[in-house]
Amino acid sequence: MATKRLHSLLSLEEQELIKLIGTISKRYSWETKNHLIQRAQLKKKKDAKRTKFLQKIDSKRTKRKYAERMKIPLLPLLLSQALTSGIPLREPQRKKGSREEPKQLLVDVQEKFIPSQEFTQFIRENEVFVENEFVKDLPLSNLQFIPDKIYLQRIDADNSKVLVKMYVDWGYLSEDKLPLFVDNNGNELAYCLIHVSDIENKSVAVFPLAHRSHYLTDVEQTANSLFIGMISGLKPDTKYKYRIECYKKECSTLFAGTKSFEFRTSFNLDERNKPFFFSVSSDLHGGRAGGFLRGKVEAKVPKGNADLGRVFRGLAATEQKVTFGEVYSLAVATGDLTENAFYSEYWADLFTRCSPLWNHVPLLTAIGNHDYYTGGKGRGHVLGGTDEDCRFWHKYITNPVTGPGVLPGHWYSIDQGNVHLVFLDTNGTGWGKYEIDCYSAQWHWLENDLKTWREKLDRGEKAPEICLVFFHSAIISCGFWGQGFDWGNDEKVQSYLTPLFRKYGVRMVLFGHDHIYQRTKWMDTHYLVNGRHGGTMRPDFFFLRNRALFDINRSSNNRTTRVYTTLYVPPNTKYNTEDEQKEFELFKQKVRAQLMNEPTSSFFYFGLRRNNVQIGRIFDKHKNKKEKLINDFILSKLSTHLWLRSFAVEQNTKPNEREIFDMAFIRMSPIDSKDKHYVFSCPEKVVN
């Protein structure tokens, strides 16, 4: 009876999985069952704790009175927002003493991306571009310079445009190559271009890749290292190729260039209704091993971040496999891109390590504390300091300007396929220079954004079914900044944002700051912290796991294991046309065929890492059982669930190897926001 009672704690799916494992191994079936039962028992205890905790909160809460009192001192701001269609002002109040944001944004100078008459004449006279003719490979071995720090970004919500950025070393990490491109007065010595072809190697167009000074006014010397171009006229959800070619103006000789990179454009539901994939990274800490934090480099070659390079080589090498040939449409990074944003050489290291992925997958980012200005020689602090600024962040990072109320580079939202993506600056005025607390400009923008998305969905409009939120702060984790220290900015952000997530039905939140891996769940919202890309490794506080009120579905135990994450987003099957449904069925057949030929431990996680490879090997020997596993536990969910897969990277892991570290299917339908027992208030301390 006791065994049956414990067995009843498991979901029907878990019971079916145990039964399936039992048909090939009684031992592993028993171990998996015990693990799942222990987790279910802990969850049951936490459910009881949560009930008492929430009842306690409800008894103390004074309904909406507190929230209304919060609005009184902000009445002038709210009135101004009402006059501007209920959205916050474009430039919210900054922390006292901090610098202004850059005035000239790339989105405001898009006309400068149009090829000049001089550039067009050079292309025509030298027959650089001939329609339908695309030389497959450049003679790279004969060139003076092969750029290796290239990355793509988005400028707005338009999927037909992609920014291409090229960073040229100017003497810090390697030989100074900038004199090949510009003279001492900043005049360009070369015509650089982006040559675009279709997937069949037929030329489509060429676009100028110009020095940054063409688009942005900047007196900083570090700005000289960047070249920017924009590819336009692209079709949504289409594969293209591009390469960079640079010719000397004086003799039209090709002296620099790259191989061809294949990329795929993204799409929204009005353009296409199909699945897509994207990657999520955090705490990259480019330049972490540099060995200097406050002084400029003089007569010293800094070390690069080898750990970060190993993770991104794995991301790039396994891309085709984990996306079933579809490739990534987006690459997301949730902050701390460099160890110290002030140093150009740290950015150079970042682009060196991450270009294997970013040179063909557009990057979307949230800003972290290390991305703010942290001081030069004799000033500042490695973790933030008193002079928070982010002018160096704005030199290298362009984030989409997607609508009124966004603050470029800090907070914005964008629809891609069947998902609504929201990016925030949660550093507050401790780490950064913008408030995130209740009814601040950013908070108010977030509520309007979530409300607009949710109302569209509730009205039955063709809108993304799921909302994902990205930021840097570790609001719910057992790490150093999450549950370990129950105070400070992260605890405050938790109390400001989680009520909004619960009110509007945010399904998943992804962040970093804590250099751990932990997937948790609180009030039907999933939280994933994965700061294990390039930062210094830290353990979670294991003694807090059982005491935490939130459910911990997966956590990291080994401090040496780094983890990268891939997410699959299904189509909105409510609006699939007949052709789209046929295409989706063909996609699922392709998934089945590929998974049948791959090690089971590379795509399915059974709950315990120490047994996962062994269980996978047994399934590999029983093809009929493996096929049932794929059909019943993977393919049946590809229409209705987000599929999260995280892969382990060890010191000896080869780039093309995949050992799955964590896996979860998250239902696409949003949380029911019509909870009659929930009274919204902000701030609201939701985890104690």
N, C-alpha and C positions, 0 to 999 in steps of 0.2 A: 504493500500500500504506500509506504514511504517513497519507494522508487517511482511509482506512478505519480504521486503528488509532486515530486521534484521534476519529473518529466513534463508535467503540465505547465511548468513555468516557462517552457520553451515555446516559441512561436511554431506554427505549423510548418513554415519553411525550414526552420532549424531542425525540427523533427524529421522532415523529409531528407535533409542533408545527412543527418546522422544515420538514417536508414540506408541511404545510398552508400556511404562510406563503409557501413557494416557488411555490405555485400561483397566487399573486396578485402576488408581487414577489420577483424573484431577488436584488435588492440587499439588501432587509431580511432575507431568509432567510439570506443569507451573513453579514450582520452579527450577527444573532441567534445563528447557529451558532458564530461565532468567540467571541462573548461566553460562551456556555455551555461551549464547549470550554476556554477559559481558566480558567473557574471550576472545571471538572472536573479540570483539570491541577493547579491549586492544591490542590484537595481531596485528590488522590492523594498529593501531597507531604506534606500534613498528616497523612494516614492513616499514612504511614511514620513521621513524627515522633511521632505519638500512640502507635504501637505501641512504639517505643523508650522513650518517656516512661513508659508504663504498666508496661512490664517493669521499668524502673528502680524505680518505686514498689513493685512487688511484691517485688523483691529486698530492699528496705530494710524492708519492713513486717514486723513481728513478729507476724503473724496477729492473734489477738484478745487477746493478752496486754496490749497497751497500753490497749485499751479497757477490759479488766477492771480494770487498775490505776486507771483514771480513776474507776471506780465506788466504790472503797474509801472515800475521804473523804466520799462522798455516801450511804453506807449508811443512815444514819438517815432521810434524805429518801426513799430508795427503799423503805424499810420502811413509812414512812407512806403512800407512794403505793400500796403493795401492799394496805394496810389499807383504802384508799379505792378499791377496784376497779381498781388499776393506773393511776390518773390523778393528776396533780399537785394540790397544794393550790390552793384558789381564789385565795389571795393570796400569790403567790410573793415571795421576798425582793426588796426594793427596794434601789437604790443608797443607800448611807449618806448621810443628810442630806436625802433627797428627801421630798416630801410624800406623804401617804397618798392612795390613790385615793378618789374620791367614794363614800360608803357607800350613799347613797340613789339607786338606779338606776331608770330609768323602768320597767324590767321588773318591779320590785318594787312599783310603785304603780299597776298597771294598773286597779285598781278605781276610782281617781280619774278615769279617763277616762269612766266611766259618767255620763250627764247627771244633774245634780242636779234636785231637785224644783222649785227656783226657775227653772232653765233650761227645764225641760219646761213649766212653767206659762206662761212668756213665749212660747214657741213656739205653744202652744195658743191663748192669748188674742189674739195678734196674727196668727194664721193664716199664720205664716211658712212652715209646711210643710203642704201639702195633697197627699195621696197621688195619684200619677199626673199631677200638674200641676207642671211645671218651666218657669218663665219662661226663655226661651232666652237673653236678654241683659239685664243690669242697665243702668240709665241712668248709665253711668260718667261721662259729661261733667258730670253734676249733683252728683257726690259730692265730699266734701272731700278724700278720700285714696284712692288706688288702690295697694294693696300690690304691690311689684315684687320683693320678696326672699322667695320662697317655695320650699321644697324638701321632698321626700319622703324618708323613711327607713324602714328595717325595724326592728322591735323584737325579733323572734325568728324562728324558722323557719316560723311559721304564715303561709301565704300569704293568709289571709283578713283580715289586719290591715296597715294602712299608717299611719305617722306623718306628719302634716302640720305643718310648722313655718313660722312667719311672723316675719321679722325686721323690726322697725319702727325706722326711723332716729330717733336722739335727739340730732341736732344736729351730727354730725361730717361726714357726706357731703352732707347737705341739711338742709332745715328740720326742726326738732324736731317730730315728729308724736306722740311718746309721750303728751303731755298729753291727747290725744284718747281715750286708752285707760285710763290710770291717773292717780290724783291723787298728790300729794306723799307721802301715807302708804302708797302702794302699793295702794290700793283700786281695783278695776276700775270704770270708768265706762261700760262698754259690754258688750253681749252679742255676742260673735263666734262665728260658727258655720261649719261646713263643710257645704255643701248638696250632696248626692250624687244623681246620676241615672244611669239606664242609658244606653246608647248611642243610644236612641231618644227621649231627653229626657223620660223619665218619672221623677218623683221617687222615690228609694229610701229616703232617710233624711237626718236632720240630726244633726250631732255638735258638741259644744262645742269651741271653740278658745280655750283659757284661758291666762292669764298663767303664765309658767314657775314662779312661786312656788307655784302650786297643787300642783306635782309634786316640786319640788326646793328644798331650803333652801339659799340662797346669799346671802351678804352683799355680794357684788361688785356694784357699780353696773351693770356691763355686762350682768348677767343680766336687767335690766329690759327689754331690747330684744326678747326672744324670747317668742313665743306658741306653744303646742303643743296639738295635738289628735290623735285617733286615729280613723281610719275602720275599722270592723269589720264582720263579717258578709259579707265579699266572697267571691265564687266564684272559684276558681282559673282562670287563663287566660281572663279575661273583661274586655272593655273597659267602662270607666265614665267618667263625667264628674263633675267637682266644681268648686265655686267657693267663695270666702270671702265672707261677708256680715257686716257689723258694724252693730249698732243701738245708739243711745244709750239708756241705761237710763231716763233721766228722761222721755223722750218717745217712745221706740220708733221714732225716725227712722233710716232707713238713711243712714249717712254715709260708709261705706267698703265697698269690694267689688272683686272681680276679675271678669274674664271667665271663661268655663268652660274648664277644662283636661281633655283626654282622657288617660287612662292605662290601662295593661293590667296586670292582676295576673299574678304569676308562678305557678309550679306545680312540683311534684315528680313523679316517675314513678308514684307511687301515685295521683295525681290526674289526670294527663294525660301522654300520650306523643306529643309533637310537637316540631318545631323551635322555637327562639326566638333572639332577638338581644340582645346587650348591647354597650355601649361601654366603652372603657378609656381613662383619662386619667392623667396624672402630672405632678407639678411645676407646679401651677396658679399658685402664688405670687400669690394675691389681694393687692392693695395694693402690688405690686412697685414701681410708679412713684410711691409716696407721698412719697418724698423725706425721710422721717424713719424712724428705726429705734429710737431709744432714748428720746426724749422724747415726752410727750403732745402732741397737736395743740392749739395755742392760736392763735386768730385766723388760722387757715390752712385752706384747703380742699385736702385732698390729692388728687392725681391718681389716677385709676383705672388698672387694667391693661387697656389697649386690646387688646393682643395676645391675652390670655385671652378677652376678649369676642368677638374675631373668630373664634377657634377654636370657641367654643360656639355662636355664631350659625350657623356652618357645620354643626355637629353637629345642631342643632335643625332647620335648614332642609332638610337632606338626609335626615332620619330616615325619612320615608315611603318615599323611593326606595330607600335602601340596605337597608331591611327588607322591601321589597315589600308595604308596607301593614300589616305586622304590628306595627310600632313596637317600641321597645326595652322589654324587661322589667326590665332593671337598668342602672345606670350605676356603673361601678367607678372609683375614684380611688386611686392607689397612693402617696399621701403628698405632703407639702409643699403643703397646700391654701392656706396663706397664706404671705406673706413672713416674718411674725412673728406667732405665735399670740397674743401678749400684747395686741395692739391690736384693740379691737372694730371700729374703722373698716376694718381689713384684712378682717375677716370680712364686713363690710357690702359691701365691694367685691367679694369672692368671690361672695356670693349675688346681687349685681346682675349680674355677668358670666355666672354659670352657671345662673341661674333659667330661662332659655329652654329648657333641657333638664331640669333637676332639678325643675321645678315639676310635671312629670308622669311622671318616671322615678325610682323609688326609688334612693337612693345607698347604696352599700357602700364602705367605705374601709379602707385600711391607713394607719398613722400614720408620718409622716416626721420627719426631724430638725427642720425648721422648725415642725412642729406641737407640739413641746415648748415649754414656757415658756422664753423667751430673754431675759428681763430687762426691767425698766422703766428709768426715767430714772436714768442713772448706774450701772446694773448690767447684767449680762448681756453677750451677744455675739450678733451677727447670725447666726452659724452654730451656736450651741448654748450654750456657756458652762458655768459651774460650778454653776448652779442649775437643772438640768433638771427640769422639771415640766410637767404637761399638763392643769392644771385648766381652762385656757381652751379646750383641745380638747374636754374633756368638757362644757363649757357648750353647745356648738353641735352636737356630733357624737354620734349614737347608733348604735352598731353592734349587730347581733343577739347575743343571749345564746342560744346554740343547744344547750348541753349542759354536762355537768360538765367542769371543768378549764379552761374558757375564761376569759380575763381581759377583761371588757367594755371595748371600745374599743381593745384591743391585739391579741389573737389569738382567732380563732374559725374555724369552718368551717360551710358550709351547702350542702345539695344543692338544685340548681335544674335541673329537666329532666334531661338526660342528662349533667350535669357536676357534679363535686364541687369546690367552691370553697374554698380555704384562704387565710386572711389572717393575716399575721405582723407582729410588731413586731421588726424586725431592727436597730434603732438601737443596741442594746447599751448598756453603761454609759458609753460615750464620748459618744454623741449623746443617749441616753435614760437610762432607769433600771432596765432589766431585762436580765438576761443572756440571750444566745442561744447560748452555747457548749455544747459537748458535755455532755449529761446535766443541763443546767439544767432548770428546771421547764418552760419554754416548749418546749425541744428535746424533752423527754420527752413532753409533750402532743402535739407534732407527730408523733412516731414512732407513738404510739398511734392517732392519728387516721388517718394514712396506712395503718397496718397494718389497722385495722378496715375501711377502705374497700376495700383490696386483697383481704382475705380474703373479703369478701362477693362481690366480683367473681369470684374464683377458685372459689368454691363454686357459681357459676352463679345467684346470687340476682339479683333485679331491682334492680340498682344502677346508678348512673352509670358509663358506660364510660370516662370520661376524668377526670383530676384536673388542675386548674389552680391554681397557687400565686401569690399576690400579696403583695408587700412593697415596701419602698422602696429598699433598698441595691442598688447597681450591682455585682452580684457577678461578672458576666462581660460585659465590654464593653471597647472601646478608648478609653473616655472618661477624664475626669479622675480619677474615683474607681474605675474598674474596672481596666483593664489599665495605664493610664497611670501610676498610683502603685501599686506592688505591695506595699502595706503597709496597716496600719490596719484599721478596722472592716470594710470591705467585703471585704477579702481574707480576714479571719477568718470572716466569715459564709459566704463561698464554701466554705471548708474544713469548716465545720460542717454545711452543708445539702446540698451536692451529693451526698454519699454516701447520704443518705436518699432523695433524688430518684431516684438510680440503683437503690437497693435495692428501692423500692416501685413504680417505674415511672411517675413523674410525667412527663406528656407535655409540659407547657409551663409556663414561669415568666415572669411579667410584672412589671416593676419600673420604677423611674425613677432619681432622684438624679443621674445623668449627664444633662445637658441635650442629648442627642443622640438620633438614631433609629438603632437597630442591631438586626437580627434575626440571631441566631447559633444554633449547634447544638453541643452538647457531649454525647457519650455518649448519643445518641438523645433527649435532652431539648432542646426548643426554648426559647431565651431571647430575650425582647423587651424592650429598654429604649427607652422613648419619653418622655423628659422635655421634650418640645417643645410644651408647652401655654402656659405663661405665664411661665416662668423666663427668666433671661438666657441667650441662645443661646451655646453653646460648640461648637467643632469636636471631632471625634474625632481621635485621634492616628493619622493615615493610615499613618505609617511602621511602625506596629505590626500593621497588618492582615495582612500576609503572614507575619509572624513568630508570630502568635498560633496556638496549637494548636487552637483551636475554629474551626469553619467559620463564615464570615460570608456569609450569604445575601443580605443587603441592608443598606446603611449610607447615612447622609446625608452629602452633600458640600457642599450649599449651607447656609450658616449662617443664612440668612434664612427658610428653609422650615420652617414648623410643620406638624405632622402629627397627625391624629386617627384613631383605630382603632376598627373595628367587628368583632365576632366573631359568626359564625353557629354554632349548636350543633344538630346533627341529632337526630332522635329515636332511641331505642334500638329499632332495627328488629327485634331478636330477639323483642320482646314486643308488636309492633304487632297490634292487633285488625284485623279485616277493615275496619271503618269507619275506623279510624285510617289504614290503608294507603290507602284511597280518598281520604281527606282529604289525605294527603301527596302523592299523585299529582296532585291538583288544585293543590296548592301549587306543585309543580314546573312544571306547565303555566303557572301565573301568572308564575313566574320567567322561563320561556322567552319568554312574550309580552312582558314588560316589557323584558327585555334586548335583544330584537330591535328595540325601538323606541328604544333609548338608544345614545349614542355608545359604541363599543367601548372607547375609552380611559377611560371612566368606571367600568368594572367589570373589565377584564382587563389584567394587567401582563405584558409580553413580555420583560422583563429589563433593558432600557436606557431610562431616562427620556427621553433626548434623541430617541429614535425612537418612543416609545410612541404619541404622539398621531398621528403620520404613519401608522404601521401600522394604528392603529384606524380612521382615515379610509378607508384602502383596504378594510378589511373591511366598513365601512359601505356601500361601493359594491357589494360582492359579497354579496348577501343569502344566497345558498346556502352560501357559505364561512363566513359569520358564524354561520349556523344550525348548521353542523357544529362550529364552535369551541365554541358554547354547549352543544350536545348531548354532545360527546365530552370536553370539558375542564372543564365546570362541572356540568351536570346529573347526569352519571354519578357524581359524588362527593358529592352532597348527602345521600346515605344513610350514608356511611361516614367523612366527613371534617369536621373543624372548618375553617371558611372564614374566614381572616383577610384583611381589606381595610383598608388605611391610605390616607388621602387627604391630598393636599398643600394647604396654605393659605399663599398668598403675600400680600404687602402689598396687591395689587390684586385678590385673589380675591373674588368676590361670594359671599354666604352659600349660595346655591343651586347654585353651580358645584361640579363634582366632577372632579378629575383624580387618578386612582389613582396612588399613590406606591409601594405595595408590595402584594403579594398572595401568599398561601400556602394550600395545602390540607394540613392536618395530620391524619394518620390517627387515628381515634378509639380504636382498640384500644390498651391500655396497653403499655408496654415490657415485654418478658419479664424478670421479676425473677429468674428461676432461672438466673442466669449462674454456672456452676460455677467459672469462672476469677476471679470477683470475690469478694474477701474484705473484708467490711465493717469499717471502722475509722473512728474519729472522734477528733480531726480528721484530715482527709485533704486534703493540698494537691493539688488536681486540675488546676489550670492554672498554668503557670509563665511 
